[in-house]
Amino acid sequence: MSATNLTTTDTNGLAPKALPPDQISPKSVVVRLFKIKDVARRNWKLLLIMVAIGGTIGFIYDITHKKQPVYNATMTFNLGGGSSNSSFGDLSALAGAFGLSQGAPDASIFVGDNFLIYAKSRPVVDKTLMKTVKIDGRDTLLVNYYIRHSGIRDEEWEDSDSLRSFYFTRSKKPEEYTKLERIVMSQIYARIKGEMSVTQPERKSSFMELRSAMQDEMLAASFLENHLATIEQDYRQKQTKKTSEMYELLRTRADSIARILTGTENKLAQYMDQNQQMVVAQGQITQTKLTRNSTFLSTIYYQALQNAENMRLSLIREAPLFTIIEPVELPLYKEIITPVGMQAGIALGLILAFIIIFLRETYRSVMREG
């Protein structure tokens, strides 16, 4: 019976009065509960069977897709140094602190969110994987250790014999990869992107957090330590590129001047040895020219050395400073992934049982009324 057809008798025993459409009488609730009880009595076997089937399927899935434990490594570091001497840089930083930044974002790849993307980029990860590391007292390529202990052979490469037996014979640059090696590195990088992260815990802080979650404890720790070293090395190379080029140019110039100066001094010494009793004016002029050239070359040579030394100090001043605040600490936190296939199977079986029961009862009701 519907809520709109329900009636009740007023206190004076007069004509029944209809309930409002948004109210249900207690009698209606009791009737519905008895109907649900009858439905459950008729279909309890179906309900148990569907739940048992769903739970069994989920249990089998958990057994065949058992997840390996994951080791979580964390390293906190601070990126400092490499600041410019320009006062405009200080003014820009001061303006940024008050939210008065310029219209265009900073184009440097080592600033803000750019650094977070750069630290996970493919070229940097490739350099880390191609490093030779010492694990358990043995030297090995990190990429080969990753292939053996990350689980990629049993999960992604399970159906490929060529990939399961693959390993690198030596460290290589990306341009030296073969076709199979490019495929291997692409799949390894795709997996590592989901296993590592670079975050900034506090937006107002310069601290960075490097995290990895891998199936092998030593792999997770070694990857983080070597990846940070790769980032620092690559950072140093890119950040001081122009200064390094100028330093090499000044060193080359100083070496060239030194060779010319040595030749001039040798000529002067030889000329003076051959003309010790010189009285001819022409000979004195030649000696004066050689002496003047030697003095001039000595002056510009020392200037070139000073400029090169100043540039070398600039290299040191511009070099970044990576300070490890919290290193990787062993043993790592071991995270055991709890399987949820059985719970999901039971829930799915319960839902299917309700759907089947609803269809059966609807069909029964239609046939009874017909």
C-alpha beads as a LAMMPS data file, in Angstrom:
LAMMPS data file: protein, C-alpha beads

370 atoms
369 bonds

1 atom types
1 bond types

-500.0 500.0 xlo xhi
-500.0 500.0 ylo yhi
-500.0 500.0 zlo zhi

Masses

1 110.0

Atoms # bond

1 1 1 0.000 0.000 0.000
2 1 1 1.277 3.501 -0.734
3 1 1 1.805 6.240 1.794
4 1 1 -0.803 8.439 0.079
5 1 1 -3.605 5.842 0.583
6 1 1 -2.945 5.340 4.290
7 1 1 -5.656 6.677 6.599
8 1 1 -6.076 7.060 10.343
9 1 1 -9.083 7.676 12.614
10 1 1 -9.185 10.872 14.671
11 1 1 -9.636 10.815 18.451
12 1 1 -13.430 11.348 18.287
13 1 1 -14.048 8.237 16.151
14 1 1 -15.177 10.322 13.231
15 1 1 -14.331 9.783 9.582
16 1 1 -10.750 8.595 8.882
17 1 1 -8.258 11.280 7.988
18 1 1 -5.532 10.743 5.316
19 1 1 -1.837 10.975 6.331
20 1 1 0.337 13.628 4.704
21 1 1 2.340 12.317 1.711
22 1 1 5.670 12.695 3.545
23 1 1 4.651 10.437 6.470
24 1 1 4.488 6.655 6.838
25 1 1 2.418 4.911 9.477
26 1 1 4.050 2.469 11.932
27 1 1 1.805 -0.269 10.561
28 1 1 3.258 0.234 7.072
29 1 1 6.799 -0.043 8.415
30 1 1 6.024 -3.311 10.208
31 1 1 4.387 -4.748 7.080
32 1 1 7.425 -3.916 4.976
33 1 1 9.788 -5.478 7.504
34 1 1 7.795 -8.734 7.387
35 1 1 7.953 -8.664 3.590
36 1 1 11.736 -8.228 3.680
37 1 1 11.955 -11.101 6.159
38 1 1 9.958 -13.318 3.829
39 1 1 12.167 -12.350 0.881
40 1 1 15.312 -13.174 2.868
41 1 1 13.857 -16.544 3.935
42 1 1 13.139 -17.485 0.338
43 1 1 16.539 -16.335 -1.054
44 1 1 19.081 -16.902 1.727
45 1 1 20.691 -19.796 -0.119
46 1 1 21.182 -17.680 -3.237
47 1 1 22.667 -14.911 -1.124
48 1 1 25.174 -17.258 0.522
49 1 1 26.112 -18.900 -2.764
50 1 1 26.804 -15.572 -4.522
51 1 1 28.852 -14.264 -1.582
52 1 1 30.822 -17.525 -1.436
53 1 1 31.497 -17.443 -5.189
54 1 1 32.633 -13.808 -5.045
55 1 1 34.845 -14.432 -2.014
56 1 1 36.424 -17.514 -3.618
57 1 1 37.198 -15.649 -6.845
58 1 1 38.724 -12.780 -4.856
59 1 1 40.797 -15.195 -2.753
60 1 1 42.158 -16.886 -5.868
61 1 1 43.007 -13.470 -7.330
62 1 1 44.898 -12.516 -4.159
63 1 1 46.912 -15.742 -4.285
64 1 1 47.834 -15.370 -7.969
65 1 1 48.514 -11.614 -7.744
66 1 1 50.361 -11.480 -4.467
67 1 1 52.062 -8.111 -3.962
68 1 1 55.649 -7.966 -2.793
69 1 1 56.454 -5.763 0.221
70 1 1 57.681 -2.275 -0.617
71 1 1 60.595 -0.485 1.085
72 1 1 60.177 3.281 1.475
73 1 1 63.311 5.453 1.441
74 1 1 63.325 9.187 2.156
75 1 1 66.062 11.784 1.883
76 1 1 65.707 15.456 2.820
77 1 1 68.186 17.967 1.408
78 1 1 68.621 21.681 0.982
79 1 1 69.536 23.301 -2.306
80 1 1 71.622 26.428 -1.749
81 1 1 74.535 28.370 -3.151
82 1 1 75.039 29.376 -6.752
83 1 1 73.666 32.853 -6.148
84 1 1 74.495 35.740 -8.389
85 1 1 76.278 38.848 -7.213
86 1 1 73.793 41.043 -8.963
87 1 1 71.794 43.338 -6.708
88 1 1 68.830 42.936 -9.055
89 1 1 68.655 39.294 -8.062
90 1 1 68.329 40.296 -4.409
91 1 1 65.648 42.837 -5.248
92 1 1 63.712 40.258 -7.253
93 1 1 63.862 37.806 -4.365
94 1 1 62.647 40.524 -1.974
95 1 1 59.784 41.409 -4.311
96 1 1 58.847 37.744 -4.644
97 1 1 58.654 37.420 -0.862
98 1 1 55.918 40.089 -0.847
99 1 1 54.120 38.629 -3.855
100 1 1 55.285 41.390 -6.209
101 1 1 56.790 39.105 -8.809
102 1 1 57.342 39.984 -12.426
103 1 1 54.905 38.925 -15.116
104 1 1 56.991 36.085 -16.581
105 1 1 58.047 33.108 -14.448
106 1 1 61.703 32.399 -13.747
107 1 1 63.162 30.546 -16.729
108 1 1 65.783 28.725 -14.660
109 1 1 65.229 24.962 -14.512
110 1 1 66.566 24.904 -10.950
111 1 1 63.949 27.202 -9.414
112 1 1 60.625 26.263 -7.833
113 1 1 58.434 23.724 -9.585
114 1 1 60.896 23.589 -12.490
115 1 1 63.370 21.790 -10.249
116 1 1 60.759 19.245 -9.142
117 1 1 60.093 18.337 -12.779
118 1 1 63.785 18.378 -13.703
119 1 1 64.737 15.996 -10.858
120 1 1 62.380 13.314 -12.268
121 1 1 63.234 13.890 -15.927
122 1 1 64.347 11.042 -18.176
123 1 1 67.927 12.281 -18.868
124 1 1 68.726 12.621 -15.151
125 1 1 67.246 9.220 -14.277
126 1 1 69.188 7.609 -17.144
127 1 1 72.457 9.045 -15.820
128 1 1 71.697 7.650 -12.379
129 1 1 70.899 4.172 -13.704
130 1 1 74.126 4.081 -15.714
131 1 1 76.286 4.614 -12.631
132 1 1 78.481 1.859 -11.222
133 1 1 77.577 1.337 -7.565
134 1 1 78.870 -0.929 -4.807
135 1 1 76.095 -3.065 -3.290
136 1 1 76.842 -5.937 -0.914
137 1 1 80.554 -5.449 -1.603
138 1 1 80.272 -5.867 -5.375
139 1 1 80.468 -3.290 -8.149
140 1 1 77.505 -3.371 -10.508
141 1 1 75.624 -1.120 -12.872
142 1 1 72.624 0.271 -11.036
143 1 1 70.384 -0.446 -14.030
144 1 1 71.330 -4.148 -13.942
145 1 1 70.668 -4.315 -10.207
146 1 1 67.303 -2.662 -10.826
147 1 1 66.395 -5.232 -13.480
148 1 1 67.214 -8.103 -11.123
149 1 1 65.611 -6.806 -7.917
150 1 1 62.835 -4.343 -8.798
151 1 1 60.283 -6.965 -9.850
152 1 1 60.027 -5.662 -13.403
153 1 1 61.036 -9.038 -14.892
154 1 1 58.230 -10.887 -13.092
155 1 1 55.560 -8.247 -13.674
156 1 1 56.058 -6.195 -16.850
157 1 1 58.408 -8.646 -18.661
158 1 1 56.792 -11.917 -17.648
159 1 1 55.891 -12.891 -21.238
160 1 1 59.113 -11.712 -22.937
161 1 1 62.115 -14.040 -22.782
162 1 1 64.388 -11.496 -24.480
163 1 1 63.632 -8.854 -21.839
164 1 1 63.801 -11.241 -18.887
165 1 1 67.350 -12.302 -19.838
166 1 1 68.539 -8.793 -20.774
167 1 1 71.297 -6.863 -19.002
168 1 1 73.718 -4.049 -19.923
169 1 1 77.331 -5.013 -20.573
170 1 1 78.652 -1.526 -19.805
171 1 1 77.597 2.008 -19.025
172 1 1 76.288 3.832 -22.099
173 1 1 75.064 7.237 -23.165
174 1 1 71.544 7.543 -24.627
175 1 1 72.883 8.038 -28.145
176 1 1 74.694 4.686 -27.869
177 1 1 71.588 2.639 -27.032
178 1 1 70.467 -0.135 -29.345
179 1 1 66.793 -0.539 -30.195
180 1 1 66.285 -3.147 -27.461
181 1 1 68.167 -1.016 -24.940
182 1 1 65.940 1.968 -25.726
183 1 1 62.851 -0.187 -25.118
184 1 1 64.305 -1.444 -21.834
185 1 1 65.189 2.047 -20.579
186 1 1 61.777 3.420 -21.578
187 1 1 59.946 0.736 -19.610
188 1 1 62.258 1.082 -16.619
189 1 1 61.765 4.857 -16.580
190 1 1 57.970 4.453 -16.801
191 1 1 58.110 2.207 -13.726
192 1 1 60.489 4.471 -11.786
193 1 1 58.228 7.492 -12.347
194 1 1 55.641 5.723 -10.207
195 1 1 58.205 4.623 -7.608
196 1 1 59.885 7.955 -6.861
197 1 1 58.801 11.481 -6.044
198 1 1 60.403 14.872 -5.455
199 1 1 58.433 17.227 -3.250
200 1 1 58.810 20.445 -1.321
201 1 1 57.354 19.824 2.169
202 1 1 56.867 23.520 2.900
203 1 1 56.292 26.121 0.207
204 1 1 58.191 28.749 2.203
205 1 1 61.139 26.429 2.834
206 1 1 64.036 25.561 0.538
207 1 1 64.075 21.968 1.785
208 1 1 63.364 19.204 -0.743
209 1 1 62.297 15.622 -0.157
210 1 1 63.363 12.764 -2.399
211 1 1 61.369 9.545 -1.946
212 1 1 61.410 6.076 -3.458
213 1 1 59.289 2.971 -2.861
214 1 1 60.819 -0.202 -4.317
215 1 1 60.686 -3.938 -3.702
216 1 1 64.335 -4.193 -2.620
217 1 1 65.751 -2.341 0.386
218 1 1 69.267 -1.782 -0.970
219 1 1 67.879 -0.774 -4.361
220 1 1 65.654 1.920 -2.849
221 1 1 68.490 3.319 -0.711
222 1 1 71.171 3.179 -3.440
223 1 1 68.905 4.733 -6.041
224 1 1 68.119 7.750 -3.836
225 1 1 71.744 8.376 -2.842
226 1 1 73.068 8.099 -6.391
227 1 1 70.189 10.065 -7.892
228 1 1 70.899 13.012 -5.597
229 1 1 74.588 12.836 -6.564
230 1 1 73.583 12.849 -10.245
231 1 1 71.316 15.856 -9.737
232 1 1 74.112 17.750 -7.996
233 1 1 76.642 16.912 -10.698
234 1 1 74.279 17.808 -13.531
235 1 1 73.184 20.963 -11.702
236 1 1 76.786 22.047 -11.234
237 1 1 77.581 21.441 -14.904
238 1 1 74.585 23.400 -16.212
239 1 1 74.607 26.200 -13.637
240 1 1 78.292 27.060 -14.201
241 1 1 78.425 26.341 -17.929
242 1 1 79.123 29.926 -19.085
243 1 1 81.636 30.593 -16.337
244 1 1 83.427 27.325 -17.119
245 1 1 83.676 28.257 -20.780
246 1 1 85.127 31.675 -19.890
247 1 1 87.551 30.066 -17.446
248 1 1 88.805 27.658 -20.123
249 1 1 89.155 30.552 -22.567
250 1 1 91.209 32.580 -20.079
251 1 1 93.398 29.575 -19.269
252 1 1 94.035 28.965 -22.972
253 1 1 94.885 32.640 -23.442
254 1 1 97.280 32.603 -20.496
255 1 1 99.000 29.475 -21.840
256 1 1 99.390 31.102 -25.271
257 1 1 100.891 34.234 -23.747
258 1 1 103.222 32.086 -21.636
259 1 1 104.548 30.335 -24.738
260 1 1 105.141 33.647 -26.531
261 1 1 106.772 35.130 -23.414
262 1 1 109.080 32.140 -23.078
263 1 1 110.135 32.480 -26.709
264 1 1 110.800 36.216 -26.333
265 1 1 112.845 35.752 -23.159
266 1 1 114.897 33.024 -24.804
267 1 1 115.621 35.312 -27.774
268 1 1 116.623 38.134 -25.431
269 1 1 118.949 35.901 -23.421
270 1 1 120.515 34.484 -26.581
271 1 1 121.001 37.945 -28.087
272 1 1 122.622 39.261 -24.901
273 1 1 124.979 36.273 -24.778
274 1 1 126.071 36.886 -28.355
275 1 1 126.527 40.653 -27.958
276 1 1 128.059 41.165 -24.514
277 1 1 130.501 43.847 -25.727
278 1 1 127.964 45.562 -27.905
279 1 1 128.776 49.187 -28.861
280 1 1 126.739 49.510 -32.079
281 1 1 123.542 51.564 -31.655
282 1 1 121.548 49.256 -33.928
283 1 1 122.296 46.322 -31.662
284 1 1 121.255 48.289 -28.576
285 1 1 117.914 49.118 -30.238
286 1 1 117.260 45.420 -30.932
287 1 1 118.049 44.542 -27.333
288 1 1 115.763 47.344 -26.119
289 1 1 112.882 46.028 -28.290
290 1 1 113.297 42.481 -26.981
291 1 1 113.426 43.759 -23.396
292 1 1 110.294 45.896 -23.948
293 1 1 108.411 42.971 -25.519
294 1 1 109.407 40.693 -22.676
295 1 1 108.247 43.219 -20.078
296 1 1 104.957 43.800 -21.910
297 1 1 104.276 40.078 -22.285
298 1 1 105.078 39.524 -18.611
299 1 1 102.527 42.172 -17.657
300 1 1 99.672 40.793 -19.776
301 1 1 100.581 37.238 -18.733
302 1 1 100.173 38.063 -15.060
303 1 1 96.933 39.867 -15.859
304 1 1 95.670 36.791 -17.695
305 1 1 96.603 34.604 -14.718
306 1 1 94.775 36.953 -12.378
307 1 1 91.655 36.958 -14.594
308 1 1 91.710 33.166 -14.778
309 1 1 92.050 32.944 -11.007
310 1 1 89.129 35.348 -10.533
311 1 1 87.051 33.233 -12.893
312 1 1 87.976 30.099 -10.972
313 1 1 86.780 31.761 -7.776
314 1 1 83.557 32.655 -9.584
315 1 1 83.128 28.975 -10.451
316 1 1 83.402 28.088 -6.781
317 1 1 81.026 30.882 -5.816
318 1 1 78.413 29.887 -8.408
319 1 1 78.608 26.172 -7.672
320 1 1 75.478 24.831 -5.941
321 1 1 75.591 23.516 -2.411
322 1 1 73.536 20.407 -1.696
323 1 1 73.242 19.889 2.050
324 1 1 71.743 16.582 3.149
325 1 1 69.474 17.271 6.110
326 1 1 68.215 13.706 6.601
327 1 1 70.127 10.928 4.827
328 1 1 68.692 7.524 3.990
329 1 1 68.590 5.481 7.178
330 1 1 68.714 1.673 7.129
331 1 1 66.694 -0.403 7.784
332 1 1 63.981 1.138 5.663
333 1 1 60.298 1.133 6.508
334 1 1 58.753 -2.032 5.092
335 1 1 55.227 -1.595 3.785
336 1 1 53.246 -4.805 3.346
337 1 1 50.433 -4.317 0.845
338 1 1 47.262 -5.977 2.146
339 1 1 45.340 -7.802 -0.620
340 1 1 41.761 -6.626 -1.107
341 1 1 40.610 -9.086 -3.777
342 1 1 38.635 -11.254 -1.343
343 1 1 36.851 -8.269 0.211
344 1 1 36.069 -6.894 -3.227
345 1 1 34.789 -10.305 -4.365
346 1 1 32.455 -10.597 -1.359
347 1 1 31.111 -7.091 -1.923
348 1 1 30.569 -7.764 -5.639
349 1 1 28.845 -11.096 -4.897
350 1 1 26.561 -9.359 -2.401
351 1 1 25.623 -6.697 -4.943
352 1 1 24.907 -9.292 -7.648
353 1 1 22.829 -11.325 -5.194
354 1 1 20.695 -8.272 -4.367
355 1 1 20.174 -7.586 -8.077
356 1 1 19.138 -11.182 -8.797
357 1 1 16.818 -11.271 -5.754
358 1 1 15.218 -7.996 -6.834
359 1 1 14.587 -9.327 -10.330
360 1 1 13.183 -12.611 -8.995
361 1 1 10.828 -10.932 -6.561
362 1 1 9.698 -8.462 -9.184
363 1 1 8.950 -11.290 -11.574
364 1 1 7.121 -13.219 -8.827
365 1 1 5.004 -10.165 -8.006
366 1 1 4.094 -9.577 -11.649
367 1 1 3.111 -13.204 -12.183
368 1 1 1.003 -13.189 -8.979
369 1 1 -0.894 -10.086 -10.049
370 1 1 -1.366 -11.468 -13.580

Bonds

1 1 1 2
2 1 2 3
3 1 3 4
4 1 4 5
5 1 5 6
6 1 6 7
7 1 7 8
8 1 8 9
9 1 9 10
10 1 10 11
11 1 11 12
12 1 12 13
13 1 13 14
14 1 14 15
15 1 15 16
16 1 16 17
17 1 17 18
18 1 18 19
19 1 19 20
20 1 20 21
21 1 21 22
22 1 22 23
23 1 23 24
24 1 24 25
25 1 25 26
26 1 26 27
27 1 27 28
28 1 28 29
29 1 29 30
30 1 30 31
31 1 31 32
32 1 32 33
33 1 33 34
34 1 34 35
35 1 35 36
36 1 36 37
37 1 37 38
38 1 38 39
39 1 39 40
40 1 40 41
41 1 41 42
42 1 42 43
43 1 43 44
44 1 44 45
45 1 45 46
46 1 46 47
47 1 47 48
48 1 48 49
49 1 49 50
50 1 50 51
51 1 51 52
52 1 52 53
53 1 53 54
54 1 54 55
55 1 55 56
56 1 56 57
57 1 57 58
58 1 58 59
59 1 59 60
60 1 60 61
61 1 61 62
62 1 62 63
63 1 63 64
64 1 64 65
65 1 65 66
66 1 66 67
67 1 67 68
68 1 68 69
69 1 69 70
70 1 70 71
71 1 71 72
72 1 72 73
73 1 73 74
74 1 74 75
75 1 75 76
76 1 76 77
77 1 77 78
78 1 78 79
79 1 79 80
80 1 80 81
81 1 81 82
82 1 82 83
83 1 83 84
84 1 84 85
85 1 85 86
86 1 86 87
87 1 87 88
88 1 88 89
89 1 89 90
90 1 90 91
91 1 91 92
92 1 92 93
93 1 93 94
94 1 94 95
95 1 95 96
96 1 96 97
97 1 97 98
98 1 98 99
99 1 99 100
100 1 100 101
101 1 101 102
102 1 102 103
103 1 103 104
104 1 104 105
105 1 105 106
106 1 106 107
107 1 107 108
108 1 108 109
109 1 109 110
110 1 110 111
111 1 111 112
112 1 112 113
113 1 113 114
114 1 114 115
115 1 115 116
116 1 116 117
117 1 117 118
118 1 118 119
119 1 119 120
120 1 120 121
121 1 121 122
122 1 122 123
123 1 123 124
124 1 124 125
125 1 125 126
126 1 126 127
127 1 127 128
128 1 128 129
129 1 129 130
130 1 130 131
131 1 131 132
132 1 132 133
133 1 133 134
134 1 134 135
135 1 135 136
136 1 136 137
137 1 137 138
138 1 138 139
139 1 139 140
140 1 140 141
141 1 141 142
142 1 142 143
143 1 143 144
144 1 144 145
145 1 145 146
146 1 146 147
147 1 147 148
148 1 148 149
149 1 149 150
150 1 150 151
151 1 151 152
152 1 152 153
153 1 153 154
154 1 154 155
155 1 155 156
156 1 156 157
157 1 157 158
158 1 158 159
159 1 159 160
160 1 160 161
161 1 161 162
162 1 162 163
163 1 163 164
164 1 164 165
165 1 165 166
166 1 166 167
167 1 167 168
168 1 168 169
169 1 169 170
170 1 170 171
171 1 171 172
172 1 172 173
173 1 173 174
174 1 174 175
175 1 175 176
176 1 176 177
177 1 177 178
178 1 178 179
179 1 179 180
180 1 180 181
181 1 181 182
182 1 182 183
183 1 183 184
184 1 184 185
185 1 185 186
186 1 186 187
187 1 187 188
188 1 188 189
189 1 189 190
190 1 190 191
191 1 191 192
192 1 192 193
193 1 193 194
194 1 194 195
195 1 195 196
196 1 196 197
197 1 197 198
198 1 198 199
199 1 199 200
200 1 200 201
201 1 201 202
202 1 202 203
203 1 203 204
204 1 204 205
205 1 205 206
206 1 206 207
207 1 207 208
208 1 208 209
209 1 209 210
210 1 210 211
211 1 211 212
212 1 212 213
213 1 213 214
214 1 214 215
215 1 215 216
216 1 216 217
217 1 217 218
218 1 218 219
219 1 219 220
220 1 220 221
221 1 221 222
222 1 222 223
223 1 223 224
224 1 224 225
225 1 225 226
226 1 226 227
227 1 227 228
228 1 228 229
229 1 229 230
230 1 230 231
231 1 231 232
232 1 232 233
233 1 233 234
234 1 234 235
235 1 235 236
236 1 236 237
237 1 237 238
238 1 238 239
239 1 239 240
240 1 240 241
241 1 241 242
242 1 242 243
243 1 243 244
244 1 244 245
245 1 245 246
246 1 246 247
247 1 247 248
248 1 248 249
249 1 249 250
250 1 250 251
251 1 251 252
252 1 252 253
253 1 253 254
254 1 254 255
255 1 255 256
256 1 256 257
257 1 257 258
258 1 258 259
259 1 259 260
260 1 260 261
261 1 261 262
262 1 262 263
263 1 263 264
264 1 264 265
265 1 265 266
266 1 266 267
267 1 267 268
268 1 268 269
269 1 269 270
270 1 270 271
271 1 271 272
272 1 272 273
273 1 273 274
274 1 274 275
275 1 275 276
276 1 276 277
277 1 277 278
278 1 278 279
279 1 279 280
280 1 280 281
281 1 281 282
282 1 282 283
283 1 283 284
284 1 284 285
285 1 285 286
286 1 286 287
287 1 287 288
288 1 288 289
289 1 289 290
290 1 290 291
291 1 291 292
292 1 292 293
293 1 293 294
294 1 294 295
295 1 295 296
296 1 296 297
297 1 297 298
298 1 298 299
299 1 299 300
300 1 300 301
301 1 301 302
302 1 302 303
303 1 303 304
304 1 304 305
305 1 305 306
306 1 306 307
307 1 307 308
308 1 308 309
309 1 309 310
310 1 310 311
311 1 311 312
312 1 312 313
313 1 313 314
314 1 314 315
315 1 315 316
316 1 316 317
317 1 317 318
318 1 318 319
319 1 319 320
320 1 320 321
321 1 321 322
322 1 322 323
323 1 323 324
324 1 324 325
325 1 325 326
326 1 326 327
327 1 327 328
328 1 328 329
329 1 329 330
330 1 330 331
331 1 331 332
332 1 332 333
333 1 333 334
334 1 334 335
335 1 335 336
336 1 336 337
337 1 337 338
338 1 338 339
339 1 339 340
340 1 340 341
341 1 341 342
342 1 342 343
343 1 343 344
344 1 344 345
345 1 345 346
346 1 346 347
347 1 347 348
348 1 348 349
349 1 349 350
350 1 350 351
351 1 351 352
352 1 352 353
353 1 353 354
354 1 354 355
355 1 355 356
356 1 356 357
357 1 357 358
358 1 358 359
359 1 359 360
360 1 360 361
361 1 361 362
362 1 362 363
363 1 363 364
364 1 364 365
365 1 365 366
366 1 366 367
367 1 367 368
368 1 368 369
369 1 369 370
